[in-house]
């Protein structure tokens, strides 16, 4: 392999590693007001439904960091919960291959 090809390959790997750590999902204004709690914390909240969030767990052949993928599914769930009139999400299961389900609640003025 020539030096130029090796440089391009190394550059490509570096770019993919950087991209795999980027978060592409932004919170909406409504999503910013949605919090994530645990089941013991939802006491008198009103259950509104469920949302399933998913995002890419890999970019090409590169796995994205679990923390980045988790941030994205959390943000997607918060945005969707706000659209449903909710103010709280609670994970209903684990993050698997970039997908996770959340229960949506209204806890403030249920």
MMTF fields as JSON, N, C-alpha, C and O atoms, coordinates in Angstrom:
{
  "mmtfVersion": "1.0.0",
  "mmtfProducer": "UNKNOWN",
  "numBonds": 439,
  "numAtoms": 440,
  "numGroups": 110,
  "numChains": 1,
  "numModels": 1,
  "chainsPerModel": [1],
  "groupsPerChain": [110],
  "chainIdList": ["A"],
  "bondAtomList": [4, 2, 8, 6, 12, 10, 16, 14, 20, 18, 24, 22, 28, 26, 32, 30, 36, 34, 40, 38, 44, 42, 48, 46, 52, 50, 56, 54, 60, 58, 64, 62, 68, 66, 72, 70, 76, 74, 80, 78, 84, 82, 88, 86, 92, 90, 96, 94, 100, 98, 104, 102, 108, 106, 112, 110, 116, 114, 120, 118, 124, 122, 128, 126, 132, 130, 136, 134, 140, 138, 144, 142, 148, 146, 152, 150, 156, 154, 160, 158, 164, 162, 168, 166, 172, 170, 176, 174, 180, 178, 184, 182, 188, 186, 192, 190, 196, 194, 200, 198, 204, 202, 208, 206, 212, 210, 216, 214, 220, 218, 224, 222, 228, 226, 232, 230, 236, 234, 240, 238, 244, 242, 248, 246, 252, 250, 256, 254, 260, 258, 264, 262, 268, 266, 272, 270, 276, 274, 280, 278, 284, 282, 288, 286, 292, 290, 296, 294, 300, 298, 304, 302, 308, 306, 312, 310, 316, 314, 320, 318, 324, 322, 328, 326, 332, 330, 336, 334, 340, 338, 344, 342, 348, 346, 352, 350, 356, 354, 360, 358, 364, 362, 368, 366, 372, 370, 376, 374, 380, 378, 384, 382, 388, 386, 392, 390, 396, 394, 400, 398, 404, 402, 408, 406, 412, 410, 416, 414, 420, 418, 424, 422, 428, 426, 432, 430, 436, 434],
  "bondOrderList": [1, 1, 1, 1, 1, 1, 1, 1, 1, 1, 1, 1, 1, 1, 1, 1, 1, 1, 1, 1, 1, 1, 1, 1, 1, 1, 1, 1, 1, 1, 1, 1, 1, 1, 1, 1, 1, 1, 1, 1, 1, 1, 1, 1, 1, 1, 1, 1, 1, 1, 1, 1, 1, 1, 1, 1, 1, 1, 1, 1, 1, 1, 1, 1, 1, 1, 1, 1, 1, 1, 1, 1, 1, 1, 1, 1, 1, 1, 1, 1, 1, 1, 1, 1, 1, 1, 1, 1, 1, 1, 1, 1, 1, 1, 1, 1, 1, 1, 1, 1, 1, 1, 1, 1, 1, 1, 1, 1, 1],
  "groupList": [{"groupName": "UNK", "atomNameList": ["N", "CA", "C", "O"], "elementList": ["N", "C", "C", "O"], "formalChargeList": [0, 0, 0, 0], "bondAtomList": [1, 0, 2, 1, 3, 2], "bondOrderList": [1, 1, 2], "singleLetterCode": "X", "chemCompType": "L-PEPTIDE LINKING"}],
  "groupTypeList": [0, 0, 0, 0, 0, 0, 0, 0, 0, 0, 0, 0, 0, 0, 0, 0, 0, 0, 0, 0, 0, 0, 0, 0, 0, 0, 0, 0, 0, 0, 0, 0, 0, 0, 0, 0, 0, 0, 0, 0, 0, 0, 0, 0, 0, 0, 0, 0, 0, 0, 0, 0, 0, 0, 0, 0, 0, 0, 0, 0, 0, 0, 0, 0, 0, 0, 0, 0, 0, 0, 0, 0, 0, 0, 0, 0, 0, 0, 0, 0, 0, 0, 0, 0, 0, 0, 0, 0, 0, 0, 0, 0, 0, 0, 0, 0, 0, 0, 0, 0, 0, 0, 0, 0, 0, 0, 0, 0, 0, 0],
  "groupIdList": [1, 2, 3, 4, 5, 6, 7, 8, 9, 10, 11, 12, 13, 14, 15, 16, 17, 18, 19, 20, 21, 22, 23, 24, 25, 26, 27, 28, 29, 30, 31, 32, 33, 34, 35, 36, 37, 38, 39, 40, 41, 42, 43, 44, 45, 46, 47, 48, 49, 50, 51, 52, 53, 54, 55, 56, 57, 58, 59, 60, 61, 62, 63, 64, 65, 66, 67, 68, 69, 70, 71, 72, 73, 74, 75, 76, 77, 78, 79, 80, 81, 82, 83, 84, 85, 86, 87, 88, 89, 90, 91, 92, 93, 94, 95, 96, 97, 98, 99, 100, 101, 102, 103, 104, 105, 106, 107, 108, 109, 110],
  "secStructList": [7, 7, 2, 2, 2, 2, 2, 2, 2, 2, 2, 2, 2, 2, 2, 2, 2, 2, 2, 2, 6, 7, 7, 7, 7, 7, 7, 7, 2, 2, 2, 2, 6, 7, 3, 3, 7, 7, 4, 4, 4, 7, 6, 6, 7, 3, 3, 3, 3, 3, 3, 3, 3, 3, 7, 7, 1, 3, 3, 6, 6, 3, 3, 7, 7, 2, 2, 2, 2, 2, 2, 2, 2, 2, 2, 2, 2, 2, 2, 2, 2, 2, 2, 6, 6, 7, 1, 3, 3, 3, 3, 7, 1, 7, 7, 5, 6, 6, 3, 3, 3, 3, 3, 3, 3, 3, 7, 6, 6, 7],
  "xCoordList": [0.86, 0.0, 0.902, 1.867, 0.575, 1.391, 1.107, 0.101, 2.006, 1.841, 0.568, -0.087, 0.198, -1.011, -2.266, -3.199, -2.294, -3.456, -3.569, -4.666, -2.434, -2.431, -2.918, -3.675, -2.493, -2.933, -4.438, -5.107, -4.975, -6.427, -7.177, -8.225, -6.641, -7.275, -7.286, -8.318, -6.157, -6.065, -7.015, -7.703, -7.056, -7.96, -9.409, -10.195, -9.762, -11.131, -11.497, -12.6, -10.583, -10.83, -11.007, -11.905, -10.164, -10.268, -11.611, -12.268, -12.023, -13.304, -14.46, -15.376, -14.435, -15.517, -15.573, -16.659, -14.425, -14.413, -14.993, -15.721, -14.672, -15.21, -16.72, -17.463, -17.172, -18.591, -19.354, -20.482, -18.76, -19.458, -19.719, -20.574, -19.011, -19.218, -20.151, -20.528, -20.526, -21.387, -22.836, -23.309, -23.52, -24.949, -25.662, -25.373, -26.603, -27.285, -28.679, -29.331, -29.154, -30.517, -30.501, -29.826, -31.238, -31.362, -32.706, -33.691, -32.738, -33.997, -34.831, -34.312, -36.13, -37.053, -37.312, -36.968, -37.91, -38.246, -39.122, -38.927, -40.077, -40.909, -40.113, -40.305, -39.218, -38.395, -37.477, -37.142, -37.069, -36.217, -36.933, -36.286, -38.271, -39.047, -39.42, -40.035, -39.055, -39.362, -38.176, -37.028, -38.466, -37.397, -37.489, -38.524, -36.414, -36.398, -36.331, -35.448, -37.282, -37.336, -37.29, -37.242, -37.306, -37.35, -38.756, -39.497, -39.135, -40.483, -40.888, -42.03, -40.01, -40.439, -40.741, -41.4, -40.266, -40.435, -41.713, -41.989, -42.495, -43.633, -44.958, -45.967, -44.975, -46.124, -47.49, -48.18, -47.887, -49.235, -49.31, -50.269, -48.346, -48.327, -49.378, -49.751, -49.839, -50.815, -50.075, -49.299, -50.328, -49.714, -50.383, -51.609, -49.57, -50.104, -49.874, -50.579, -48.907, -48.617, -47.147, -46.395, -46.752, -45.363, -44.807, -45.534, -43.51, -42.79, -41.58, -40.98, -41.246, -40.039, -39.135, -39.52, -37.947, -36.964, -35.882, -35.483, -35.406, -34.274, -33.386, -33.83, -32.119, -31.102, -30.03, -30.004, -29.165, -28.113, -27.119, -26.556, -26.909, -25.916, -24.553, -23.532, -24.546, -23.292, -23.304, -24.361, -22.12, -21.942, -21.006, -19.811, -21.56, -20.766, -20.418, -21.297, -19.148, -18.698, -18.282, -17.849, -18.411, -17.96, -19.118, -20.15, -18.946, -19.942, -19.852, -18.76, -21.003, -21.041, -20.968, -21.316, -20.518, -20.402, -21.795, -22.764, -21.863, -23.15, -23.714, -24.927, -22.846, -23.296, -23.962, -24.988, -23.382, -23.932, -25.276, -26.229, -25.354, -26.605, -27.678, -28.826, -27.312, -28.269, -28.766, -29.958, -27.859, -28.267, -29.284, -30.268, -29.048, -29.958, -31.333, -32.341, -31.397, -32.724, -33.445, -34.666, -32.702, -33.325, -33.906, -35.028, -33.153, -33.622, -34.835, -35.789, -34.803, -35.951, -37.19, -38.288, -37.003, -38.129, -38.674, -39.889, -37.794, -38.243, -39.014, -40.05, -38.519, -39.221, -40.603, -41.589, -40.672, -41.953, -42.909, -44.115, -42.373, -43.215, -43.845, -45.019, -43.082, -43.616, -44.742, -45.747, -44.591, -45.639, -46.918, -48.012, -46.778, -47.936, -48.536, -49.545, -47.938, -48.415, -47.794, -48.257, -46.756, -46.092, -44.977, -44.481, -44.598, -43.486, -42.438, -41.451, -42.666, -41.773, -41.705, -42.715, -40.506, -40.334, -39.665, -38.896, -39.981, -39.37, -38.997, -39.861, -37.736, -37.372, -38.221, -38.387, -38.755, -39.579, -38.784, -39.302, -37.549, -36.688, -35.3, -35.064, -34.379, -32.995, -32.806, -33.656, -31.694, -31.272, -30.677, -29.714, -31.276, -30.79, -30.648, -31.624, -29.445, -29.172, -29.733, -30.295, -29.579, -30.01, -31.493, -32.002, -32.208, -33.656, -34.033, -33.515, -34.955, -35.412, -36.835, -37.202, -37.632, -39.019, -39.115, -38.46, -39.947, -40.156, -41.647, -42.445, -42.018, -43.37, -43.404, -42.451, -44.516, -44.669, -45.733, -46.794, -45.431, -46.326, -46.48, -45.632, -47.598, -47.759, -47.781, -48.696, -46.761, -46.625, -46.97, -47.37, -46.822, -47.175, -48.609, -48.903, -49.486, -50.919, -51.492, -52.032, -51.372, -51.863, -53.364, -53.966],
  "yCoordList": [-1.175, 0.0, 1.232, 1.31, 2.18, 3.389, 4.303, 4.154, 5.246, 6.198, 7.015, 7.288, 7.416, 8.223, 7.414, 7.936, 6.141, 5.297, 5.035, 5.041, 4.806, 4.576, 5.82, 5.708, 6.998, 8.244, 8.42, 8.831, 8.108, 8.223, 7.237, 7.564, 6.035, 5.026, 5.476, 5.393, 5.948, 6.421, 7.597, 7.657, 8.524, 9.675, 9.199, 9.698, 8.238, 7.711, 7.07, 7.273, 6.305, 5.655, 6.705, 6.583, 7.729, 8.794, 9.515, 9.77, 9.844, 10.528, 9.654, 10.148, 8.367, 7.474, 7.356, 7.304, 7.314, 7.249, 8.525, 8.475, 9.656, 10.918, 10.981, 11.397, 10.577, 10.596, 9.633, 9.922, 8.499, 7.506, 8.015, 7.467, 9.041, 9.608, 10.814, 11.312, 11.289, 12.475, 12.134, 11.039, 13.074, 12.945, 13.773, 14.958, 13.152, 13.831, 14.294, 14.969, 13.96, 14.287, 15.455, 15.404, 16.494, 17.656, 17.6, 17.108, 18.099, 18.196, 19.342, 20.412, 19.098, 20.17, 20.985, 20.538, 22.168, 22.925, 22.104, 22.158, 21.352, 20.502, 19.376, 19.054, 18.771, 17.682, 18.11, 17.311, 19.38, 19.9, 19.891, 19.849, 19.931, 19.952, 18.55, 18.412, 17.521, 16.15, 15.576, 15.71, 14.937, 14.355, 12.836, 12.279, 12.182, 10.726, 10.315, 10.747, 9.47, 8.982, 7.459, 6.819, 6.887, 5.439, 5.052, 5.911, 3.786, 3.374, 3.782, 4.2, 3.683, 4.093, 5.595, 6.012, 6.395, 7.841, 8.371, 9.567, 7.522, 8.039, 8.009, 8.485, 7.468, 7.451, 7.771, 6.875, 9.02, 9.429, 9.968, 10.654, 9.674, 10.163, 9.431, 8.297, 10.088, 9.502, 8.889, 9.563, 7.612, 6.91, 7.375, 7.359, 7.788, 8.268, 7.302, 7.366, 6.419, 5.481, 5.137, 5.378, 4.561, 4.134, 4.717, 4.973, 4.92, 5.301, 4.383, 3.978, 4.073, 3.304, 4.18, 4.646, 4.395, 5.229, 4.339, 3.35, 4.705, 3.957, 4.885, 5.872, 4.527, 5.272, 4.294, 3.145, 4.74, 3.869, 3.507, 4.383, 2.219, 1.757, 1.618, 1.507, 1.624, 1.542, 2.561, 2.972, 2.953, 3.791, 2.994, 2.879, 2.451, 1.549, 0.315, -0.353, 0.023, -1.142, -0.769, -1.627, 0.512, 0.992, 1.1, 1.693, 0.53, 0.646, 2.036, 2.537, 2.65, 3.943, 3.665, 2.573, 4.646, 4.43, 4.237, 4.877, 3.343, 3.057, 4.316, 4.524, 5.155, 6.387, 7.33, 7.939, 7.45, 8.322, 7.791, 8.555, 6.497, 5.888, 6.062, 6.368, 5.87, 6.038, 7.478, 7.714, 8.441, 9.854, 10.124, 10.83, 9.567, 9.817, 9.21, 9.869, 7.955, 7.366, 8.083, 8.232, 8.533, 9.312, 10.618, 10.989, 11.308, 12.578, 12.366, 13.143, 11.325, 11.023, 10.725, 11.189, 9.947, 9.616, 10.867, 11.032, 11.739, 12.982, 13.858, 14.422, 13.979, 14.765, 14.174, 14.906, 12.844, 12.188, 12.284, 12.451, 12.179, 12.305, 13.691, 13.825, 14.706, 16.075, 16.198, 16.856, 15.578, 15.606, 14.932, 15.266, 13.98, 13.271, 14.001, 13.557, 15.103, 15.816, 15.318, 15.668, 14.509, 13.978, 14.891, 15.746, 14.683, 15.44, 14.527, 14.996, 13.205, 12.236, 10.973, 10.516, 10.417, 9.104, 8.176, 8.602, 6.88, 5.841, 4.697, 4.188, 4.285, 3.173, 1.935, 1.563, 1.304, 0.101, -1.153, -2.265, -0.98, -2.105, -1.594, -0.386, -2.499, -2.103, -1.574, -1.768, -0.914, -0.478, -1.694, -2.299, -2.039, -3.18, -2.75, -2.347, -2.835, -2.504, -1.135, -0.984, -0.148, 1.211, 1.452, 2.473, 0.547, 0.706, 0.497, -0.398, 1.351, 1.237, 1.758, 2.717, 1.118, 1.526, 2.247, 1.874, 3.289, 4.099, 4.239, 4.341, 4.243, 4.614, 6.125, 6.733, 6.724, 8.178, 8.509, 7.886, 9.502, 9.909, 11.429, 12.183, 11.836, 13.249, 13.249, 12.706, 13.866, 13.873, 15.235, 15.319, 16.293, 17.635, 17.888, 17.89, 18.096, 18.255, 17.067, 17.232, 15.846, 14.668, 14.7, 13.791],
  "zCoordList": [0.0, 0.0, 0.0, 0.759, -0.853, -0.938, 0.243, 0.937, 0.458, 1.559, 1.432, 2.438, 0.208, -0.003, 0.32, 0.93, -0.084, 0.2, 1.696, 2.254, 2.337, 3.778, 4.52, 5.484, 4.079, 4.707, 4.57, 5.518, 3.386, 3.173, 4.055, 4.612, 4.181, 5.016, 6.475, 7.141, 6.969, 8.354, 8.572, 9.591, 7.629, 7.721, 7.784, 8.59, 6.936, 6.937, 8.267, 8.776, 8.824, 10.118, 11.211, 12.044, 11.218, 12.221, 12.099, 13.109, 10.877, 10.663, 11.129, 11.785, 10.803, 11.223, 12.744, 13.32, 13.391, 14.856, 15.458, 16.449, 14.862, 15.363, 15.136, 16.025, 13.965, 13.644, 14.533, 14.932, 14.849, 15.662, 17.074, 17.769, 17.513, 18.843, 18.822, 19.883, 17.653, 17.55, 17.853, 17.548, 18.447, 18.674, 17.629, 17.467, 16.91, 15.82, 16.203, 15.407, 17.378, 17.781, 18.758, 19.787, 18.436, 19.31, 20.028, 19.478, 21.24, 21.97, 21.414, 21.096, 21.304, 20.953, 22.214, 23.309, 22.092, 23.31, 24.272, 25.486, 23.733, 24.587, 25.213, 26.386, 24.437, 24.937, 26.063, 26.938, 26.043, 27.12, 28.468, 29.514, 28.447, 29.697, 30.194, 31.252, 29.442, 29.831, 30.585, 30.161, 31.706, 32.523, 32.473, 32.107, 32.838, 32.909, 34.372, 35.114, 34.776, 36.148, 36.157, 35.107, 37.364, 37.541, 38.006, 38.483, 37.878, 38.286, 39.712, 39.902, 40.724, 42.066, 42.194, 43.145, 41.252, 41.346, 40.691, 40.784, 40.037, 39.276, 40.027, 39.508, 41.218, 42.122, 41.545, 41.059, 41.59, 41.183, 39.757, 39.402, 38.975, 37.591, 36.751, 37.052, 35.709, 34.789, 33.597, 32.919, 33.357, 32.231, 30.934, 30.823, 29.951, 28.674, 27.516, 26.509, 27.648, 26.563, 26.511, 27.454, 25.376, 25.182, 23.901, 22.941, 23.908, 22.692, 22.572, 23.567, 21.344, 21.076, 20.233, 19.16, 20.725, 20.032, 19.467, 20.083, 18.27, 17.727, 16.925, 16.337, 16.926, 16.196, 15.742, 16.182, 14.883, 14.36, 15.454, 16.111, 15.641, 16.613, 15.956, 16.635, 14.625, 13.883, 12.752, 12.273, 12.341, 11.159, 10.26, 10.532, 9.197, 8.367, 9.176, 9.721, 9.25, 10.03, 11.443, 12.212, 11.787, 13.089, 14.073, 13.762, 15.25, 16.305, 16.923, 17.19, 17.147, 17.837, 19.333, 19.782, 20.101, 21.542, 22.148, 21.74, 23.126, 23.772, 24.423, 24.416, 24.984, 25.63, 24.627, 24.932, 23.438, 22.405, 21.921, 21.77, 21.68, 21.231, 22.304, 21.985, 23.579, 24.671, 24.743, 24.94, 24.584, 24.581, 23.486, 23.704, 22.321, 21.202, 21.422, 21.167, 21.896, 22.111, 23.244, 23.2, 24.268, 25.346, 24.804, 25.148, 23.968, 23.409, 22.508, 22.558, 21.69, 20.835, 21.68, 21.372, 22.747, 23.628, 24.307, 24.42, 24.756, 25.403, 24.416, 24.77, 23.176, 22.16, 21.879, 21.801, 21.726, 21.451, 22.634, 22.451, 23.845, 25.039, 25.107, 25.453, 24.784, 24.785, 23.771, 24.043, 22.609, 21.589, 22.08, 21.627, 23.01, 23.572, 24.768, 25.316, 25.178, 26.363, 27.651, 28.736, 27.548, 28.733, 29.216, 28.483, 30.475, 31.047, 31.674, 32.241, 31.564, 32.191, 31.343, 30.809, 31.227, 30.61, 31.604, 32.466, 31.461, 32.276, 31.332, 30.619, 31.315, 30.448, 30.764, 31.926, 29.709, 29.875, 29.546, 29.644, 29.162, 28.825, 28.515, 28.523, 28.242, 27.976, 26.559, 25.69, 26.345, 25.016, 24.304, 24.775, 23.149, 22.373, 20.922, 20.289, 20.404, 19.001, 18.6, 17.515, 19.473, 19.157, 19.333, 18.869, 19.991, 20.184, 21.647, 22.315, 22.137, 23.527, 23.616, 22.936, 24.46, 24.689, 26.024, 26.997, 26.054, 27.252, 27.52, 26.589, 28.796, 29.195, 29.354, 29.842, 28.936, 28.991, 30.036, 30.079, 30.88, 31.961, 31.993, 31.516, 32.576, 32.962, 34.485, 35.105, 35.08, 36.536, 37.127, 38.288, 36.353, 36.81, 36.379, 35.184, 37.315, 37.05, 36.285, 35.191, 36.869, 36.15, 36.056, 35.484]
}
